[in-house]
Amino acid sequence: WVEATAAVKVDIGVDLLTSSGSYVDTADGPWVSLVPNTWTKLPLTGIKPTANEVYAGLEPDFSKATKGTVIYWDNMSLTS
């Protein structure tokens, strides 16, 4: 879930990592345009990690933010 105080574009990605924490790949969701001050759920489906991709890190990204824009990220979860 994400909310911003101004109109911005955001997406969520999942970095897939090996057991030693080495980066392997990233799965990205679609870029979504946010309506200011409205909570929006970001989709990311179809992740199929390989046998050596045992850890994941969530990576929120944004673009087109203006100075003073506040972006809130909440309730990130990864379910297999």
Stockholm file with secondary structure:
# STOCKHOLM 1.0

chainA/1-80         WVEATAAVKVDIGVDLLTSSGSYVDTADGPWVSLVPNTWTKLPLTGIKPTANEVYAGLEPDFSKATKGTVIYWDNMSLTS
#=GR chainA/1-80 SS CEEESSCCEEEEEEEEECTTCCEEEEEECCCEECCTTCCBCCCCCCCCCCTTCCEEEEEEEEESCCTTCCEEECCCCCCC
#=GC SS_cons        CEEESSCCEEEEEEEEECTTCCEEEEEECCCEECCTTCCBCCCCCCCCCCTTCCEEEEEEEEESCCTTCCEEECCCCCCC
//
